[in-house]
């Protein structure tokens, strides 16, 4: 069996199962994972969905035609028959015309990362606790719902991938860049090339080595960004720059399911800087404790507490 035939067979099996009344949430997650694995999976599944939709529409149309009066002696029936036929043709045209592709929802849990490869070779990496809606087609589009993504665009043809977040549109112009959802807006950091950022009525070009934080009104705040430090989570690393300990604790929970209790707001506001691997969380916390004279207490295998030294 060829690869294409195997994909067709697997797509059919999964599509039939997805229409079953007892299709479970676990099966839905497995289906989403299979679709995210390869663009050919999504294309074949979309083809099946479209074929099935057309067959459903045609079956309903034929049922309505069979229900027409059989007598053709009356001009009234001929008129009604003509109207029904015209209506059927219109319904059939609407059923068969190209439809906008449905978005594919992809989500990651805490400590989970995923990489999606599009048909043109573009890859989209999802950070932990992130979610996107992907619409593939002549002009691919990604709606970032939460979290962070890293996009590596491989095709530089006439169409450009778009990322939409918080009312803003980020359009690639042949590049590698990261996008993050933040309170009341987002941020984009460019590792290579340039992106076009539109928010509100404003437009801004973001070049390699620059990062911009923005909101839906079109307020931009630009700063320098290390090109090799964009989306460090792809390399299983944290990079902190004057990061409050409260944010550090949230990152540890998101990336490694490690709980850090900080009861004192003044301690939570203290900052830490440095680069650390995901496999050394205790070293991160120890460094923060040493810098600020805090006490680090282990409460469990993946549970710590930071407090002022007595």
C-alpha positions as CSV (number, residue, x, y, z in Angstrom):
1,X,0.0,0.0,0.0
2,X,1.4,3.4,-1.0
3,X,1.7,6.2,1.5
4,X,-1.1,8.2,-0.2
5,X,-3.4,5.1,-0.1
6,X,-2.6,4.5,3.5
7,X,-3.4,8.2,4.3
8,X,-6.7,7.9,2.4
9,X,-7.7,4.8,4.3
10,X,-6.7,6.2,7.7
11,X,-8.5,9.5,7.0
12,X,-11.7,7.6,6.0
13,X,-11.5,5.4,9.2
14,X,-11.1,8.5,11.4
15,X,-13.8,10.5,9.6
16,X,-16.4,7.8,9.9
17,X,-15.5,7.4,13.6
18,X,-15.8,11.1,14.2
19,X,-19.4,11.0,12.9
20,X,-20.3,8.3,15.4
21,X,-22.6,9.4,18.3
22,X,-20.2,7.9,20.9
23,X,-17.1,9.8,19.6
24,X,-15.2,10.7,22.7
25,X,-13.2,13.7,23.8
26,X,-10.1,11.5,24.0
27,X,-10.7,10.3,20.4
28,X,-11.1,14.0,19.3
29,X,-7.6,14.8,20.8
30,X,-6.1,11.9,19.0
31,X,-7.7,13.0,15.8
32,X,-6.3,16.6,16.2
33,X,-2.9,15.1,16.9
34,X,-3.0,13.0,13.7
35,X,-4.2,16.0,11.7
36,X,-1.3,18.1,13.0
37,X,1.3,15.5,12.1
38,X,1.3,16.1,8.4
39,X,-0.3,18.4,5.8
40,X,-1.4,15.4,3.7
41,X,-3.5,14.2,6.6
42,X,-5.4,17.5,6.8
43,X,-5.8,17.7,3.0
44,X,-7.3,14.2,2.8
45,X,-9.6,14.7,5.8
46,X,-10.8,18.0,4.4
47,X,-11.5,16.3,1.0
48,X,-13.5,13.6,2.7
49,X,-15.5,16.3,4.7
50,X,-16.3,18.2,1.5
51,X,-17.3,15.0,-0.3
52,X,-19.6,13.9,2.5
53,X,-21.1,17.3,2.8
54,X,-22.0,17.3,-0.9
55,X,-23.5,13.9,-0.7
56,X,-25.6,15.0,2.3
57,X,-26.9,18.0,0.3
58,X,-27.6,15.9,-2.8
59,X,-29.5,13.3,-0.8
60,X,-31.7,16.0,0.6
61,X,-32.2,17.5,-2.8
62,X,-33.2,14.1,-4.4
63,X,-35.7,13.5,-1.5
64,X,-37.4,16.8,-2.2
65,X,-37.6,16.1,-5.9
66,X,-39.2,12.7,-5.3
67,X,-41.9,14.4,-3.2
68,X,-43.2,16.5,-6.1
69,X,-46.7,15.9,-7.6
70,X,-46.5,13.4,-10.5
71,X,-49.3,14.9,-12.6
72,X,-47.8,17.1,-15.4
73,X,-51.1,17.8,-17.1
74,X,-51.7,21.0,-15.2
75,X,-49.8,24.1,-16.0
76,X,-49.7,24.8,-12.3
77,X,-47.8,21.7,-11.6
78,X,-45.5,22.4,-14.5
79,X,-44.8,25.8,-13.1
80,X,-44.2,24.4,-9.6
81,X,-42.0,21.7,-11.2
82,X,-40.0,24.3,-13.0
83,X,-39.6,26.4,-9.8
84,X,-38.5,23.3,-7.9
85,X,-36.0,22.4,-10.5
86,X,-34.6,25.9,-10.6
87,X,-34.5,25.9,-6.8
88,X,-32.8,22.5,-6.8
89,X,-30.2,23.8,-9.3
90,X,-29.5,26.8,-7.1
91,X,-29.2,24.6,-4.0
92,X,-26.9,22.2,-5.9
93,X,-24.8,25.2,-7.0
94,X,-24.5,26.5,-3.5
95,X,-23.6,23.0,-2.2
96,X,-20.9,22.4,-4.7
97,X,-19.3,25.9,-4.8
98,X,-15.9,26.1,-2.9
99,X,-16.3,26.7,0.8
100,X,-13.9,28.5,3.2
101,X,-11.9,25.8,5.0
102,X,-12.8,25.2,8.6
103,X,-10.1,26.1,11.1
104,X,-8.1,23.4,12.8
105,X,-7.8,24.0,16.6
106,X,-4.5,23.0,18.1
107,X,-3.7,23.2,21.9
108,X,-0.9,22.3,24.2
109,X,-1.1,21.5,27.9
110,X,1.4,22.4,30.6
111,X,4.9,21.1,29.8
112,X,3.8,20.2,26.3
113,X,5.3,21.5,23.1
114,X,4.2,20.7,19.5
115,X,5.5,21.5,16.0
116,X,3.1,21.7,13.1
117,X,4.4,21.5,9.5
118,X,2.4,23.1,6.7
119,X,2.2,21.9,3.1
120,X,4.7,24.6,1.9
121,X,7.3,23.6,4.5
122,X,6.5,26.3,7.0
123,X,6.7,25.2,10.6
124,X,4.7,26.5,13.6
125,X,6.0,25.6,17.0
126,X,3.5,25.9,20.0
127,X,4.8,26.7,23.5
128,X,3.3,25.1,26.6
129,X,-0.3,26.1,27.4
130,X,-0.9,27.6,24.0
131,X,-3.7,27.4,21.5
132,X,-4.2,28.4,17.8
133,X,-6.8,28.1,15.1
134,X,-5.1,27.3,11.8
135,X,-6.7,28.0,8.4
136,X,-4.7,26.5,5.5
137,X,-5.2,27.6,1.9
138,X,-3.7,29.9,-0.6
139,X,-3.0,32.4,2.2
140,X,-2.5,30.5,5.5
141,X,-3.8,32.2,8.6
142,X,-3.1,31.5,12.3
143,X,-5.3,32.9,15.1
144,X,-3.2,32.9,18.3
145,X,-5.8,32.3,21.1
146,X,-3.3,32.1,24.0
147,X,0.3,31.4,24.7
148,X,3.3,31.6,22.4
149,X,4.2,30.4,18.9
150,X,7.4,30.4,16.8
151,X,7.0,30.6,13.0
152,X,9.6,29.5,10.5
153,X,8.4,30.5,7.0
154,X,9.9,28.5,4.2
155,X,7.9,29.6,1.2
156,X,8.4,33.1,-0.2
157,X,5.9,33.1,-3.0
158,X,3.1,35.6,-3.8
159,X,1.1,34.7,-0.6
160,X,2.1,35.5,2.9
161,X,1.2,33.8,6.2
162,X,-0.8,35.9,8.6
163,X,-0.9,35.7,12.4
164,X,-3.8,37.4,14.1
165,X,-3.9,38.3,17.8
166,X,-5.9,40.8,19.9
167,X,-7.2,42.7,16.8
168,X,-3.7,42.9,15.3
169,X,-2.4,41.3,12.1
170,X,1.2,40.2,11.7
171,X,2.2,39.4,8.1
172,X,5.4,37.7,7.3
173,X,7.7,38.9,4.5
174,X,9.9,35.8,4.5
175,X,11.1,35.3,8.0
176,X,11.4,33.6,11.4
177,X,9.6,35.2,14.2
178,X,7.8,34.6,17.6
179,X,4.4,35.8,18.7
180,X,3.1,35.9,22.3
181,X,-0.2,36.7,23.7
182,X,0.1,39.2,26.6
183,X,-2.4,41.1,28.7
184,X,-4.5,43.4,26.4
185,X,-2.4,42.7,23.4
186,X,0.6,40.8,22.2
187,X,4.3,40.9,21.3
188,X,6.4,39.9,18.2
189,X,10.1,39.3,18.1
190,X,11.9,38.7,14.8
191,X,14.9,36.4,14.5
192,X,15.3,36.7,10.7
193,X,13.8,38.9,8.0
194,X,11.0,41.3,8.6
195,X,7.3,41.3,9.5
196,X,4.5,43.8,8.9
197,X,2.5,44.6,12.1
198,X,-0.9,46.2,11.8
199,X,-2.9,47.2,14.9
200,X,-5.7,49.6,15.0
201,X,-5.0,52.2,12.3
202,X,-1.2,51.9,12.7
203,X,1.3,49.9,10.7
204,X,4.9,49.1,11.8
205,X,7.7,47.1,10.1
206,X,9.6,44.9,12.6
207,X,13.1,43.8,11.5
208,X,15.4,41.1,12.7
209,X,16.8,41.8,16.1
210,X,13.8,43.8,17.2
211,X,10.8,43.1,19.4
212,X,7.6,45.0,19.6
213,X,4.9,44.9,22.2
214,X,1.5,46.2,21.0
215,X,-2.2,46.5,21.9
216,X,-5.4,46.6,19.8
217,X,-5.3,50.4,19.7
218,X,-2.1,50.4,17.8
219,X,0.3,51.5,20.6
220,X,3.8,50.1,19.9
221,X,6.7,49.7,22.2
222,X,9.9,48.6,20.4
223,X,13.1,47.3,21.9
224,X,16.2,45.3,20.9
225,X,15.9,41.5,20.9
226,X,18.8,39.0,20.6
227,X,18.2,37.0,17.4
228,X,19.4,33.8,19.0
229,X,17.2,34.5,22.1
230,X,13.9,34.5,20.3
231,X,11.5,31.9,21.7
232,X,14.1,30.2,24.0
233,X,11.5,27.6,25.0
234,X,12.2,25.8,21.6
235,X,15.6,24.9,23.0
236,X,14.1,23.9,26.4
237,X,15.5,27.0,28.1
238,X,14.3,29.9,30.2
239,X,15.8,33.4,29.6
240,X,14.9,35.9,32.3
241,X,15.7,39.6,32.1
242,X,14.7,41.5,35.2
243,X,11.8,39.1,35.5
244,X,9.6,39.2,38.7
245,X,9.7,36.1,40.7
246,X,5.9,35.9,40.4
247,X,6.4,35.5,36.6
248,X,9.2,33.0,37.1
249,X,6.9,30.9,39.2
250,X,4.2,31.0,36.6
251,X,6.7,30.0,33.9
252,X,7.8,27.0,36.0
253,X,4.3,25.9,36.4
254,X,3.6,26.3,32.6
255,X,6.8,24.7,31.3
256,X,7.5,22.0,33.9
257,X,4.5,21.7,36.2
258,X,6.6,22.9,39.1
259,X,4.7,24.8,41.8
260,X,6.5,27.7,43.6
261,X,4.7,29.3,46.5
262,X,5.5,33.0,47.2
263,X,3.2,34.3,49.9
264,X,5.0,37.7,50.4
265,X,4.1,40.2,47.7
266,X,7.4,42.0,48.2
267,X,9.3,38.8,47.5
268,X,7.1,38.1,44.4
269,X,8.1,41.5,43.0
270,X,11.8,40.8,43.2
271,X,13.5,40.2,39.9
272,X,15.9,37.6,38.4
273,X,18.0,37.5,35.3
274,X,19.8,34.7,33.5
275,X,19.5,31.7,31.2
276,X,18.6,28.3,32.6
277,X,17.6,24.9,31.2
278,X,14.2,23.4,31.8
279,X,16.0,20.5,33.5
280,X,17.5,22.6,36.3
281,X,14.5,24.4,38.0
282,X,16.0,24.0,41.4
283,X,19.2,25.8,40.3
284,X,17.0,28.7,39.1
285,X,15.3,29.0,42.4
286,X,18.5,28.6,44.3
287,X,20.1,31.4,42.3
288,X,17.1,33.6,43.0
289,X,17.3,32.9,46.7
290,X,21.1,33.6,46.8
291,X,20.7,36.9,44.9
292,X,18.0,38.2,47.2
293,X,18.9,36.5,50.5
294,X,15.8,34.4,50.5
295,X,15.1,30.9,51.9
296,X,14.3,28.1,49.5
297,X,12.2,25.3,51.0
298,X,11.3,22.1,49.2
299,X,7.7,21.0,50.0
300,X,7.5,18.1,47.6
301,X,9.1,16.6,44.5
302,X,7.9,19.4,42.3
303,X,6.8,21.9,45.0
304,X,8.9,24.7,46.5
305,X,8.5,27.8,48.6
306,X,10.5,31.1,48.5
307,X,10.3,33.2,51.6
308,X,12.4,35.8,53.4
309,X,15.1,34.4,55.6
310,X,14.3,34.6,59.3
